Amino acid sequence: MKKKLFLSAHAKIFENAKALRHNMTPAEEFLWEKLRANNRNIKFRRQHALGNYIADFYCHKHKLVIELDGSIHQLPEVQIKDHEKQTFLESEGLKVLRFTNQQVFSNAEKVLEEIYRHADSPFRGLGGLAKRIIPCLDVKDGRTVKGVNFVDLRDAGDPVELAWQYSQQGADELVFLDITATHERRKTMVELVKAVARNVNIPFTIGGGINEILDADVLLNSGADKISINSAAVRNPDLIDQLAKTFGVQFVVIAVDTRRVGNQNLVHLNGGRIATEHETFAWIKEAESRGAGEILLTSMDHDGTKAGFDCEFLKQINEQISIPLIASGGAGNQQHFVDVFQKAGVDAALAASVFHYGEILIPDLKQTLKNNQVQVRY
């Protein structure tokens, strides 16, 4: 079975992106320094994977892609590929701006003026890349489990079988969390990753017990598309920088378990067992600045309650970060998914028990979202 990645991009795309991150053209280096120095709080990522393509520069917050064209782009065969790329990105709701290398060097101020003009335009909203539906499989001792507020766990089935079922239903991605790996000080089961990779062709993220570069390397080479870290990142924030530099930001998901304590939202570790003094928003901003590619935010107060996502808090976070936000914790019915996309504007919604026990079927959910003008992929 041919393995697919984010929006059906092949692994070679990501390998190419990783190489280009440290080998930009002179024009790209020049524009990158200008974009990084802007005082408008507009954050771009370079060599960012979008579907089958790599964007030269991408601003997630404003759904804006910037492409730089050198002389090779004048060749007819390259122009055809450029047109295909732009058509795809625009079909996903993104705005694409193209400049030549000569324009960047000879009239940089005008180029930047056009970029910021589009960033300031009322282009945002429910547009942009299609919203993702992500079943989450919490794994303990090789079985999928589910509880309420991270406790009272009960068996929910074989993770590989569930993964296959979700891929057939039309899930966009999967997340596997070995929920006791950190607590019991053991590594995530590599054999599970290999089994899932053999049986599904949609992207999946693996998390739990990842403490160093070698852990991530083994999991990615075993077939995982992305890795997720939580406790290890809080205890050693430099790990985020190391992972992003080694594998590329698109591989790095930072999972954040948060709970309301008094008048603050605080980060919790080890599957929610240990409270920290880290305020949730401050930690998310630090993770973003260090190279996190996505944030998976779980509200422990809502987790397993089926009372709905914490839309207000998710909205506050989403409006202040420039990377994708995955909402987790509280899904109980289809309307909860509609609400979290419409009210919080998140990029993806993750759930477990409502999918595991057949309370919500993904094809039905996507039809409901479509009926409510939420862009999803079939």
Residue frames relative to the residue before (quaternion, step in Angstrom):
aa qw qx qy qz dx dy dz
M 1.0000 0.0000 0.0000 0.0000 0.00 0.00 0.00
K 0.4152 -0.7168 0.5015 0.2496 3.58 -0.83 0.95
K 0.3582 -0.7570 0.5125 0.1897 3.54 -0.69 1.12
K 0.1408 -0.7873 0.5970 0.0632 3.54 -0.93 0.92
L 0.2505 -0.7561 0.5847 0.1540 3.53 -1.24 0.49
F 0.8401 -0.1887 0.1358 0.4902 3.55 -1.30 -0.39
L 0.8350 -0.0722 -0.0212 0.5451 3.55 -0.60 1.22
S 0.6847 -0.5347 0.2599 0.4216 3.55 1.03 0.92
A 0.4028 0.6906 -0.5065 0.3230 3.60 1.08 0.48
H 0.4224 -0.7115 0.5047 0.2464 3.55 -1.01 0.84
A 0.6838 -0.5121 0.3361 0.3965 3.55 -1.22 0.55
K 0.6115 0.5715 -0.3567 0.4150 3.62 1.04 -0.73
I 0.5703 0.5841 -0.3786 0.4362 3.57 1.14 -0.61
F 0.6968 0.4743 -0.2772 0.4612 3.56 0.88 -0.96
E 0.6201 0.5342 -0.3449 0.4595 3.57 1.04 -0.71
N 0.6418 0.5187 -0.3114 0.4712 3.55 1.02 -0.82
A 0.6426 0.5266 -0.3173 0.4572 3.55 0.99 -0.87
K 0.6363 0.5347 -0.3311 0.4468 3.58 0.97 -0.85
A 0.6626 0.5015 -0.3075 0.4637 3.59 0.96 -0.83
L 0.6896 0.5012 -0.2862 0.4374 3.58 0.92 -0.89
R 0.5311 0.6421 -0.4103 0.3706 3.59 1.16 -0.50
H 0.7758 0.2930 -0.1547 0.5370 3.57 1.08 -0.65
N 0.7180 0.3734 -0.2400 0.5361 3.60 1.22 0.38
M 0.1306 0.8245 -0.5363 0.1249 3.57 0.76 1.04
T 0.5431 -0.5780 0.4894 0.3626 3.55 -1.27 0.40
P 0.6618 -0.4980 0.3587 0.4305 3.63 -1.18 0.35
A 0.6495 0.5128 -0.3259 0.4571 3.61 0.98 -0.80
E 0.6504 0.5109 -0.3162 0.4647 3.59 0.98 -0.82
E 0.6414 0.5180 -0.3218 0.4655 3.57 0.98 -0.84
F 0.6501 0.5301 -0.3093 0.4479 3.57 0.97 -0.89
L 0.7052 0.4475 -0.2686 0.4800 3.59 0.83 -1.00
W 0.6070 0.5724 -0.3527 0.4237 3.59 1.04 -0.76
E 0.6536 0.5042 -0.3152 0.4683 3.59 0.96 -0.83
K 0.6380 0.5206 -0.3217 0.4674 3.59 1.06 -0.75
L 0.6783 0.4956 -0.2944 0.4556 3.58 0.90 -0.94
R 0.6583 0.5167 -0.3112 0.4503 3.57 0.99 -0.81
A 0.7017 0.4845 -0.2635 0.4510 3.56 1.10 -0.69
N 0.4503 0.7065 -0.4652 0.2858 3.63 1.19 -0.09
N 0.3286 -0.7588 0.5375 0.1654 3.56 -1.13 0.74
R 0.5074 0.6656 -0.3971 0.3765 3.57 1.23 0.49
N 0.4345 -0.7067 0.4406 0.3430 3.57 1.30 0.10
I 0.4267 0.6512 -0.4898 0.3924 3.55 1.06 0.86
K 0.1030 -0.8401 0.5326 0.0052 3.57 -0.38 1.25
F 0.1412 -0.7848 0.6013 0.0511 3.52 -0.87 1.03
R 0.2153 -0.7136 0.6416 0.1812 3.52 -1.33 0.38
R 0.3080 -0.7567 0.5490 0.1766 3.56 -1.06 0.74
Q 0.8319 0.1164 -0.1290 0.5271 3.55 -1.19 0.68
H 0.2656 0.7902 -0.4974 0.2400 3.54 0.83 1.08
A 0.4258 -0.7179 0.4960 0.2394 3.57 -0.85 1.01
L 0.0587 0.7615 -0.6413 0.0740 3.55 -0.91 1.06
G 0.8088 -0.1100 0.0349 0.5767 3.55 -0.17 1.25
N 0.7987 -0.2379 0.2106 0.5111 3.54 -0.96 -0.92
Y 0.6906 0.4867 -0.2439 0.4762 3.55 1.30 -0.07
I 0.3122 -0.7007 0.6062 0.2101 3.50 -1.38 0.31
A 0.2736 -0.7575 0.5709 0.1592 3.58 -0.71 1.07
D 0.5164 -0.6258 0.4755 0.3402 3.58 -0.98 0.80
F 0.7719 -0.0695 0.0671 0.6283 3.56 0.97 -0.94
Y 0.0335 -0.8098 0.5852 -0.0251 3.57 -0.99 0.86
C 0.1358 -0.7549 0.6382 0.0661 3.55 -0.96 0.97
H 0.3272 -0.7815 0.5011 0.1762 3.55 -0.33 1.27
K 0.6445 0.5594 -0.3320 0.4018 3.57 0.88 -0.92
H 0.7901 0.2848 -0.1369 0.5252 3.57 0.96 -0.88
K 0.4034 -0.7427 0.4561 0.2787 3.60 1.30 0.23
L 0.4430 0.7076 -0.4129 0.3641 3.54 1.03 0.88
V 0.1284 -0.7794 0.6123 0.0345 3.56 -0.88 1.07
I 0.1090 -0.7729 0.6221 0.0613 3.58 -1.02 0.86
E 0.0986 -0.7906 0.6041 0.0159 3.56 -0.84 1.04
L 0.1779 -0.7653 0.6104 0.1004 3.58 -1.00 0.88
D 0.1658 -0.8160 0.5520 0.0446 3.55 -0.75 1.11
G 0.2103 -0.7588 0.6073 0.1057 3.56 -0.81 1.08
S 0.7746 -0.3650 0.2379 0.4585 3.56 -1.27 -0.11
I 0.5890 0.5922 -0.3761 0.4012 3.60 1.09 -0.60
H 0.6231 0.5666 -0.3359 0.4218 3.57 1.17 -0.55
Q 0.5641 0.5846 -0.3915 0.4322 3.59 1.26 0.00
L 0.5296 0.6212 -0.4131 0.4037 3.58 1.25 -0.26
P 0.5768 -0.6313 0.3906 0.3407 3.61 -0.89 0.91
E 0.6827 0.4914 -0.3099 0.4433 3.61 0.86 -0.89
V 0.6457 0.4988 -0.3175 0.4832 3.58 1.12 -0.66
Q 0.6232 0.5439 -0.3378 0.4491 3.57 1.04 -0.74
I 0.6096 0.5421 -0.3479 0.4620 3.58 1.08 -0.69
K 0.6678 0.4922 -0.2946 0.4742 3.57 0.94 -0.91
D 0.6270 0.5354 -0.3311 0.4590 3.58 1.03 -0.80
H 0.6531 0.5120 -0.3112 0.4631 3.57 0.99 -0.86
E 0.6394 0.5228 -0.3224 0.4624 3.58 0.98 -0.85
K 0.6557 0.5217 -0.3024 0.4544 3.54 0.95 -0.92
Q 0.6927 0.4728 -0.2873 0.4626 3.57 0.84 -0.96
T 0.6261 0.5384 -0.3388 0.4510 3.58 0.99 -0.78
F 0.6560 0.5082 -0.3116 0.4629 3.58 0.95 -0.89
L 0.6888 0.4895 -0.2966 0.4450 3.58 0.78 -1.00
E 0.6723 0.4841 -0.3010 0.4722 3.58 0.97 -0.81
S 0.6106 0.5399 -0.3519 0.4601 3.59 1.14 -0.58
E 0.6598 0.4826 -0.2907 0.4972 3.56 1.26 -0.48
G 0.6053 -0.6024 0.3426 0.3916 3.59 1.27 0.13
L 0.5276 0.6310 -0.4151 0.3889 3.60 1.22 0.28
K 0.3686 -0.6882 0.5758 0.2430 3.54 -1.23 0.54
V 0.1384 -0.8038 0.5772 0.0410 3.59 -0.80 1.06
L 0.0826 -0.7694 0.6328 0.0269 3.56 -0.86 1.05
R 0.1279 -0.7959 0.5896 0.0514 3.59 -0.90 0.94
F 0.0034 0.7725 -0.6347 0.0197 3.54 -1.03 0.87
T 0.4155 -0.6687 0.5440 0.2904 3.56 -1.19 0.51
N 0.6482 -0.5019 0.3934 0.4161 3.54 -1.25 0.35
Q 0.6365 0.5473 -0.3221 0.4377 3.56 1.02 -0.84
Q 0.6322 0.5314 -0.3295 0.4575 3.59 1.00 -0.82
V 0.6529 0.5312 -0.3152 0.4384 3.56 0.95 -0.89
F 0.7201 0.4452 -0.2533 0.4681 3.57 0.88 -0.92
S 0.7544 0.4249 -0.2231 0.4479 3.60 0.90 -0.92
N 0.8165 0.0953 -0.0260 0.5689 3.59 1.06 -0.60
A 0.0155 -0.8602 0.5094 -0.0161 3.54 0.76 1.09
E 0.6409 0.5458 -0.3371 0.4216 3.60 0.96 -0.83
K 0.6582 0.4978 -0.3107 0.4716 3.58 0.99 -0.79
V 0.6162 0.5400 -0.3343 0.4657 3.58 1.06 -0.77
L 0.6817 0.4800 -0.2850 0.4730 3.58 0.87 -0.95
E 0.6119 0.5555 -0.3460 0.4442 3.58 1.04 -0.76
E 0.6723 0.4839 -0.2997 0.4733 3.58 0.94 -0.87
I 0.6248 0.5398 -0.3390 0.4509 3.59 0.99 -0.81
Y 0.7229 0.4420 -0.2585 0.4640 3.57 0.78 -1.02
R 0.5816 0.5660 -0.3779 0.4456 3.58 1.13 -0.55
H 0.6827 0.4606 -0.2891 0.4880 3.59 0.94 -0.83
A 0.6255 0.5355 -0.3436 0.4516 3.58 1.04 -0.69
D 0.7062 0.4542 -0.2574 0.4783 3.58 1.09 -0.70
S 0.5437 0.6331 -0.4032 0.3755 3.59 1.23 -0.24
P 0.5502 -0.6306 0.4356 0.3314 3.62 -1.17 0.55
F 0.2010 0.8255 -0.4993 0.1701 3.56 0.78 1.08
R 0.6308 0.5889 -0.3309 0.3817 3.57 1.17 -0.61
G 0.2846 0.7279 -0.5926 0.1948 3.53 -1.32 0.04
L 0.7749 -0.2804 0.2277 0.5187 3.58 -0.92 -0.88
G 0.4675 0.6738 -0.4475 0.3566 3.57 1.30 0.12
G 0.5123 0.6312 -0.4784 0.3322 3.53 -1.28 -0.17
L 0.7798 -0.3179 0.2255 0.4899 3.53 -1.26 -0.19
A 0.6109 -0.5757 0.4004 0.3675 3.54 -1.10 0.76
K 0.5163 -0.6418 0.4750 0.3096 3.53 -1.08 0.79
R 0.3126 -0.7787 0.5243 0.1447 3.57 -0.99 0.87
I 0.2271 -0.7274 0.6341 0.1316 3.54 -1.18 0.76
I 0.0279 -0.8378 0.5418 -0.0616 3.56 -0.57 1.20
P 0.2365 -0.7398 0.6120 0.1494 3.60 -0.58 1.08
C 0.2006 -0.7741 0.5915 0.1033 3.56 -1.03 0.83
L 0.1397 -0.7878 0.5976 0.0522 3.54 -0.87 0.98
D 0.1850 -0.7609 0.6166 0.0812 3.55 -0.49 1.24
V 0.1303 -0.8298 0.5423 0.0189 3.56 -0.60 1.15
K 0.0435 0.7674 -0.6368 0.0608 3.55 -0.97 0.98
D 0.8402 -0.0379 -0.0230 0.5404 3.56 -0.70 1.12
G 0.7260 -0.4707 0.2398 0.4404 3.57 0.99 0.87
R 0.6829 0.4303 -0.2870 0.5159 3.61 1.27 0.10
T 0.4769 -0.6308 0.5252 0.3144 3.55 -1.22 0.56
V 0.0326 -0.8009 0.5978 -0.0130 3.58 -0.86 0.97
K 0.0589 -0.7822 0.6182 0.0499 3.55 -1.28 0.34
G 0.0218 -0.7973 0.6031 -0.0102 3.54 -1.07 0.82
V 0.4860 -0.6062 0.5226 0.3510 3.55 -1.30 -0.45
N 0.8329 -0.0057 -0.0593 0.5501 3.57 -0.79 1.10
F 0.6833 -0.5348 0.2544 0.4271 3.53 1.08 0.93
V 0.7020 0.3955 -0.2861 0.5187 3.64 1.18 0.24
D 0.7567 0.3619 -0.2814 0.4661 3.60 -1.38 0.01
L 0.0965 0.8496 -0.5091 0.0985 3.55 0.83 1.05
R 0.0401 -0.7789 0.6253 0.0260 3.58 -1.11 0.73
D 0.6052 -0.5997 0.3952 0.3434 3.55 -1.17 0.66
A 0.1016 -0.8093 0.5777 0.0307 3.57 -0.99 0.89
G 0.7529 -0.4165 0.2165 0.4613 3.61 1.18 0.27
D 0.6554 -0.4975 0.4026 0.4009 3.51 -1.40 0.06
P 0.4593 -0.7283 0.4273 0.2758 3.64 -0.61 1.04
V 0.6499 0.5082 -0.3326 0.4569 3.61 0.98 -0.74
E 0.6529 0.5056 -0.3135 0.4688 3.59 0.96 -0.84
L 0.6549 0.5006 -0.3139 0.4711 3.58 0.96 -0.85
A 0.6226 0.5449 -0.3401 0.4469 3.58 0.99 -0.80
W 0.6546 0.5060 -0.3122 0.4668 3.58 0.92 -0.89
Q 0.6500 0.5195 -0.3225 0.4513 3.59 0.93 -0.87
Y 0.6735 0.4932 -0.3042 0.4588 3.58 0.92 -0.86
S 0.6271 0.5265 -0.3468 0.4574 3.59 1.01 -0.70
Q 0.6575 0.4976 -0.3054 0.4763 3.58 1.10 -0.69
Q 0.6576 0.5252 -0.3044 0.4462 3.58 1.07 -0.69
G 0.5690 -0.6115 0.3864 0.3913 3.58 1.15 -0.50
A 0.2696 0.7481 -0.5530 0.2488 3.58 1.11 0.56
D 0.4563 -0.7001 0.4791 0.2685 3.57 -1.03 0.74
E 0.7795 -0.0508 0.0615 0.6213 3.56 1.07 -0.76
L 0.2502 -0.7258 0.6102 0.1957 3.54 -1.37 0.06
V 0.1377 -0.7520 0.6348 0.1122 3.53 -1.26 0.51
F 0.1123 -0.7684 0.6284 0.0451 3.54 -0.93 1.00
L 0.0292 -0.7957 0.6049 -0.0118 3.56 -0.76 1.05
D 0.2535 -0.7366 0.6102 0.1441 3.54 -0.65 1.16
I 0.2175 -0.8734 0.4211 0.1115 3.55 0.26 1.34
T 0.7314 0.3792 -0.2580 0.5047 3.61 1.17 -0.22
A 0.3956 0.7546 -0.4622 0.2457 3.59 1.25 -0.02
T 0.6969 0.4496 -0.2783 0.4845 3.57 0.86 -0.94
H 0.6630 0.5272 -0.3056 0.4348 3.57 0.86 -0.99
E 0.7629 0.3531 -0.1928 0.5061 3.58 0.88 -0.87
R 0.3986 -0.7603 0.4381 0.2665 3.55 1.38 0.18
R 0.5323 0.5637 -0.4658 0.4264 3.54 0.72 1.10
K 0.5632 -0.6283 0.4265 0.3259 3.57 -1.21 0.43
T 0.6031 -0.5418 0.4410 0.3850 3.54 -1.27 0.50
M 0.5259 -0.6667 0.4352 0.2992 3.55 -0.97 0.86
V 0.3479 -0.7630 0.5166 0.1732 3.53 -0.45 1.30
E 0.6230 0.5630 -0.3490 0.4162 3.58 1.00 -0.74
L 0.6037 0.5443 -0.3583 0.4592 3.59 1.09 -0.64
V 0.6394 0.5293 -0.3218 0.4554 3.57 0.95 -0.88
K 0.6658 0.5018 -0.3064 0.4594 3.57 0.89 -0.91
A 0.6571 0.5152 -0.3128 0.4527 3.59 0.96 -0.84
V 0.6514 0.5025 -0.3177 0.4715 3.58 0.95 -0.84
A 0.6525 0.5295 -0.3139 0.4421 3.59 0.92 -0.93
R 0.6590 0.5075 -0.3118 0.4593 3.59 1.08 -0.68
N 0.7804 0.4072 -0.1717 0.4424 3.57 1.07 -0.67
V 0.7704 0.2665 -0.1839 0.5493 3.62 1.16 -0.26
N 0.2406 -0.7739 0.5684 0.1417 3.56 -1.21 0.50
I 0.5416 0.5442 -0.4493 0.4567 3.56 1.10 0.72
P 0.6306 -0.5609 0.3615 0.3962 3.61 -1.12 0.53
F 0.0237 0.7920 -0.6093 -0.0305 3.57 -1.13 0.54
T 0.3068 -0.7318 0.5928 0.1375 3.47 -1.24 0.79
I 0.1461 -0.7818 0.6009 0.0796 3.56 -1.05 0.76
G 0.0329 0.8033 -0.5929 0.0462 3.57 -0.97 0.87
G 0.5586 0.5971 -0.4618 0.3438 3.53 -1.28 0.44
G 0.8643 0.0430 -0.0516 0.4984 3.57 -0.61 1.11
I 0.4666 0.6531 -0.4652 0.3733 3.61 1.19 0.39
N 0.0044 0.8492 -0.5230 0.0732 3.55 -0.36 1.27
E 0.8041 0.1369 -0.0579 0.5756 3.60 1.20 -0.29
I 0.7233 -0.4434 0.3115 0.4280 3.54 -1.34 0.28
L 0.6411 0.5484 -0.3320 0.4219 3.59 0.92 -0.87
D 0.6117 0.5512 -0.3492 0.4474 3.60 1.00 -0.78
A 0.6870 0.4806 -0.2763 0.4697 3.56 0.87 -1.01
D 0.6386 0.5429 -0.3261 0.4372 3.56 0.95 -0.88
V 0.6530 0.5130 -0.3116 0.4618 3.60 0.94 -0.88
L 0.6838 0.4927 -0.2903 0.4533 3.59 0.90 -0.92
L 0.6646 0.4930 -0.3070 0.4701 3.59 0.93 -0.85
N 0.6767 0.4774 -0.2903 0.4795 3.57 1.00 -0.77
S 0.6359 0.5181 -0.3278 0.4687 3.59 1.22 -0.38
G 0.7157 -0.4687 0.2468 0.4552 3.58 1.24 -0.15
A 0.4971 0.6398 -0.4480 0.3780 3.61 1.21 -0.09
D 0.4081 -0.7218 0.5089 0.2312 3.56 -1.10 0.70
K 0.7790 0.0260 -0.0008 0.6265 3.55 1.14 -0.69
I 0.2575 -0.7385 0.5930 0.1912 3.53 -1.26 0.36
S 0.2360 -0.7621 0.5917 0.1158 3.52 -1.20 0.69
I 0.0343 -0.7861 0.6168 0.0208 3.56 -0.94 0.87
N 0.1453 -0.7900 0.5944 0.0391 3.53 -1.14 0.73
S 0.7982 0.2965 -0.1580 0.4999 3.57 0.08 -1.30
A 0.6630 0.5223 -0.3164 0.4331 3.58 0.88 -0.93
A 0.6442 0.5274 -0.3255 0.4482 3.59 1.05 -0.73
V 0.6528 0.5056 -0.3184 0.4657 3.58 0.98 -0.80
R 0.6986 0.4665 -0.2696 0.4707 3.57 0.96 -0.88
N 0.7910 0.0946 -0.0366 0.6034 3.58 1.15 -0.64
P 0.1831 -0.8371 0.5051 0.1029 3.62 0.30 1.23
D 0.5716 0.6035 -0.3848 0.4013 3.60 1.12 -0.55
L 0.5344 0.6348 -0.4047 0.3842 3.58 1.19 -0.47
I 0.6014 0.5552 -0.3591 0.4485 3.60 1.07 -0.69
D 0.6529 0.5122 -0.3066 0.4661 3.58 0.89 -0.95
Q 0.6740 0.5124 -0.2945 0.4432 3.56 0.90 -0.96
L 0.6695 0.4962 -0.2995 0.4645 3.59 0.94 -0.88
A 0.6614 0.5104 -0.3077 0.4555 3.58 0.93 -0.90
K 0.6752 0.4898 -0.2939 0.4667 3.57 0.97 -0.84
T 0.6992 0.4865 -0.2710 0.4484 3.58 0.98 -0.86
F 0.8286 0.2376 -0.0864 0.4994 3.57 0.81 -1.01
G 0.5384 -0.5793 0.4359 0.4296 3.61 1.16 -0.49
V 0.5870 -0.6275 0.3826 0.3395 3.56 -1.00 0.82
Q 0.6187 0.5829 -0.3548 0.3892 3.59 1.07 -0.66
F 0.6453 0.5165 -0.3251 0.4594 3.60 1.25 -0.23
V 0.7122 0.5067 -0.2323 0.4266 3.58 1.18 -0.53
V 0.0428 -0.7742 0.6311 -0.0219 3.57 -0.64 1.22
I 0.1791 -0.7697 0.6031 0.1087 3.57 -0.85 0.95
A 0.2114 -0.7765 0.5861 0.0937 3.55 -0.62 1.20
V 0.0690 -0.7939 0.6041 -0.0031 3.55 -0.89 0.98
D 0.1379 -0.7647 0.6267 0.0596 3.56 -0.72 1.13
T 0.0193 -0.8324 0.5517 -0.0477 3.57 -0.53 1.18
R 0.0289 -0.7803 0.6247 0.0019 3.54 -1.16 0.70
R 0.4835 -0.6564 0.5002 0.2918 3.55 -1.11 0.75
V 0.0268 0.7723 -0.6323 0.0555 3.57 -0.80 1.08
G 0.7979 -0.0463 -0.0199 0.6007 3.57 -0.26 1.25
N 0.7546 -0.3236 0.2577 0.5094 3.56 -0.67 -1.08
Q 0.6463 0.4991 -0.3239 0.4778 3.58 1.23 0.43
N 0.3261 -0.6638 0.6218 0.2575 3.51 -1.35 0.36
L 0.0803 -0.8302 0.5516 -0.0096 3.55 -0.55 1.21
V 0.4940 -0.6416 0.5096 0.2909 3.55 -1.16 0.74
H 0.1378 -0.7747 0.6139 0.0638 3.57 -1.07 0.85
L 0.2743 -0.7813 0.5479 0.1186 3.57 -1.12 0.71
N 0.8210 0.2887 -0.2002 0.4501 3.51 -1.43 0.08
G 0.7281 -0.4357 0.2376 0.4727 3.54 0.71 1.14
G 0.7117 -0.4660 0.2550 0.4596 3.56 1.11 0.66
R 0.4994 0.6954 -0.4067 0.3186 3.57 1.24 0.04
I 0.7909 0.2784 -0.1131 0.5331 3.58 1.06 -0.76
A 0.2832 -0.7487 0.5765 0.1641 3.59 -0.75 1.06
T 0.1993 -0.7633 0.6010 0.1284 3.58 -1.11 0.68
E 0.5334 -0.6032 0.4749 0.3550 3.55 -1.32 -0.04
H 0.4724 0.6860 -0.4326 0.3451 3.57 1.31 0.09
E 0.3332 -0.7056 0.5888 0.2107 3.57 -0.81 1.00
T 0.5740 -0.6731 0.3446 0.3143 3.55 -0.76 1.10
F 0.6943 0.4733 -0.3046 0.4485 3.59 0.74 -0.97
A 0.6437 0.5248 -0.3314 0.4477 3.60 0.93 -0.84
W 0.6594 0.5013 -0.3129 0.4648 3.58 0.99 -0.80
I 0.6371 0.5238 -0.3327 0.4572 3.60 0.95 -0.80
K 0.6538 0.5023 -0.3201 0.4667 3.60 0.94 -0.82
E 0.6412 0.5062 -0.3344 0.4700 3.60 0.99 -0.73
A 0.6434 0.5223 -0.3214 0.4582 3.58 0.96 -0.88
E 0.6376 0.5219 -0.3238 0.4651 3.58 0.99 -0.81
S 0.6838 0.4971 -0.2918 0.4475 3.57 0.87 -0.93
R 0.6798 0.4949 -0.2818 0.4621 3.59 1.16 -0.57
G 0.6902 -0.5082 0.2793 0.4328 3.60 1.21 -0.18
A 0.3173 0.7383 -0.5316 0.2677 3.58 1.15 0.41
G 0.3448 -0.7517 0.5265 0.1972 3.58 -0.97 0.84
E 0.7781 0.0047 0.0144 0.6280 3.56 1.19 -0.63
I 0.2623 -0.7240 0.6109 0.1838 3.54 -1.31 0.39
L 0.1401 -0.7510 0.6416 0.0692 3.55 -0.91 1.01
L 0.0539 -0.8449 0.5311 -0.0348 3.54 -0.15 1.33
T 0.0803 -0.8057 0.5868 -0.0013 3.56 -0.61 1.20
S 0.2593 -0.7375 0.6064 0.1455 3.55 -0.81 1.06
M 0.3124 -0.7816 0.5125 0.1698 3.57 -0.38 1.22
D 0.5994 0.5626 -0.3587 0.4421 3.58 1.17 -0.52
H 0.7276 0.4002 -0.2220 0.5110 3.57 1.18 -0.59
D 0.5236 0.6927 -0.4005 0.2927 3.59 1.14 -0.61
G 0.8534 0.1375 -0.1317 0.4852 3.54 -0.85 1.07
T 0.5650 0.6317 -0.3832 0.3671 3.60 1.24 -0.14
K 0.2602 -0.7917 0.4981 0.2395 3.58 1.24 -0.56
A 0.4644 0.6848 -0.4316 0.3593 3.56 1.18 0.62
G 0.6754 -0.4754 0.2933 0.4815 3.58 1.27 0.10
F 0.5795 -0.5802 0.4492 0.3547 3.55 -1.27 0.48
D 0.5056 -0.6183 0.5025 0.3310 3.57 -1.26 0.40
C 0.1339 -0.8677 0.4740 0.0667 3.55 0.56 1.24
E 0.6456 0.5365 -0.3378 0.4258 3.59 0.92 -0.82
F 0.6967 0.4545 -0.2801 0.4792 3.58 0.84 -0.93
L 0.6315 0.5335 -0.3276 0.4575 3.58 1.00 -0.80
K 0.6329 0.5278 -0.3253 0.4637 3.58 1.01 -0.79
Q 0.6422 0.5273 -0.3250 0.4516 3.58 0.94 -0.86
I 0.6734 0.4816 -0.2921 0.4788 3.57 0.94 -0.90
N 0.6812 0.5267 -0.2977 0.4122 3.57 0.81 -1.05
E 0.6762 0.5072 -0.2981 0.4434 3.58 1.02 -0.75
Q 0.7523 0.4004 -0.2068 0.4806 3.58 1.21 -0.36
I 0.6772 0.4040 -0.3169 0.5270 3.57 1.24 0.27
S 0.3608 -0.7549 0.5192 0.1745 3.55 -1.23 0.48
I 0.6275 0.4702 -0.3524 0.5109 3.57 1.20 0.50
P 0.6669 -0.5195 0.3367 0.4147 3.61 -1.17 0.43
L 0.1923 -0.7669 0.6062 0.0863 3.54 -1.14 0.80
I 0.1722 -0.7670 0.6137 0.0731 3.56 -0.85 1.07
A 0.2695 -0.7756 0.5535 0.1395 3.58 -0.72 1.09
S 0.0319 0.7959 -0.6015 0.0604 3.56 -0.97 0.92
G 0.7326 0.4346 -0.3187 0.4156 3.53 -1.13 0.73
G 0.8430 0.2533 -0.1998 0.4304 3.55 -0.53 1.21
A 0.4615 0.6970 -0.4584 0.3017 3.61 1.19 -0.15
G 0.0067 0.8201 -0.5714 0.0313 3.56 -0.85 0.99
N 0.7933 0.0255 -0.0162 0.6081 3.57 1.21 -0.46
Q 0.7136 -0.4699 0.3014 0.4233 3.56 -1.27 0.20
Q 0.6142 0.5680 -0.3549 0.4173 3.59 1.03 -0.70
H 0.5903 0.5755 -0.3709 0.4275 3.58 1.09 -0.62
F 0.6435 0.4999 -0.3213 0.4824 3.61 1.06 -0.70
V 0.6148 0.5310 -0.3442 0.4707 3.58 0.98 -0.79
D 0.6741 0.5176 -0.2960 0.4360 3.57 0.88 -0.98
V 0.7035 0.4776 -0.2999 0.4326 3.58 0.78 -0.95
F 0.6541 0.4816 -0.3226 0.4859 3.60 1.10 -0.56
Q 0.7209 0.4454 -0.2606 0.4626 3.58 0.89 -0.88
K 0.7528 0.4051 -0.2180 0.4707 3.59 0.89 -0.89
A 0.7796 0.3236 -0.1748 0.5069 3.60 0.96 -0.82
G 0.3317 -0.7874 0.4672 0.2275 3.59 1.23 -0.40
V 0.2993 0.7784 -0.5078 0.2159 3.59 1.17 0.45
D 0.5497 -0.6435 0.4386 0.3023 3.55 -1.27 0.39
A 0.7967 0.0336 0.0074 0.6034 3.56 1.16 -0.57
A 0.1915 -0.7557 0.6137 0.1249 3.53 -1.26 0.50
L 0.1724 -0.7978 0.5765 0.0377 3.52 -0.85 1.07
A 0.0752 0.7837 -0.6135 0.0616 3.56 -1.07 0.77
A 0.3096 -0.7648 0.5427 0.1570 3.54 -1.26 0.37
S 0.8154 0.3335 -0.2036 0.4270 3.57 0.04 -1.28
V 0.6317 0.5408 -0.3568 0.4256 3.62 0.96 -0.71
F 0.6676 0.4443 -0.2921 0.5211 3.56 1.22 -0.48
H 0.6575 0.5445 -0.3207 0.4103 3.58 0.86 -0.95
Y 0.7844 0.3293 -0.1635 0.4995 3.58 0.93 -0.89
G 0.5774 -0.6613 0.3455 0.3316 3.56 1.24 0.48
E 0.3763 0.7381 -0.4892 0.2727 3.59 1.17 0.34
I 0.7606 0.1146 -0.0769 0.6343 3.57 1.21 -0.60
L 0.2066 -0.7551 0.6113 0.1162 3.55 -0.89 0.99
I 0.5483 -0.6717 0.3884 0.3120 3.55 -0.80 1.01
P 0.6408 0.5057 -0.3631 0.4492 3.69 0.87 -0.70
D 0.6466 0.5078 -0.3201 0.4708 3.60 1.01 -0.78
L 0.6453 0.5278 -0.3172 0.4521 3.55 0.98 -0.86
K 0.6771 0.4915 -0.3061 0.4542 3.58 0.88 -0.87
Q 0.6244 0.5251 -0.3426 0.4659 3.57 1.07 -0.65
T 0.6330 0.5229 -0.3200 0.4728 3.57 1.04 -0.79
L 0.6536 0.5077 -0.3134 0.4657 3.57 0.94 -0.85
K 0.6429 0.5175 -0.3177 0.4668 3.56 0.97 -0.86
N 0.6488 0.5234 -0.3111 0.4565 3.58 1.00 -0.84
N 0.7197 0.3931 -0.2307 0.5237 3.56 1.25 -0.49
Q 0.5550 -0.6645 0.3554 0.3524 3.57 1.23 0.64
V 0.4452 0.6200 -0.5061 0.4017 3.57 1.02 0.82
Q 0.3779 -0.7544 0.4927 0.2127 3.57 -0.63 1.15
V 0.0622 0.7817 -0.6151 0.0815 3.55 -0.75 1.13
R 0.4372 -0.6885 0.5179 0.2581 3.52 -1.29 0.35
Y 0.2441 -0.7640 0.5820 0.1343 3.57 -0.98 0.90
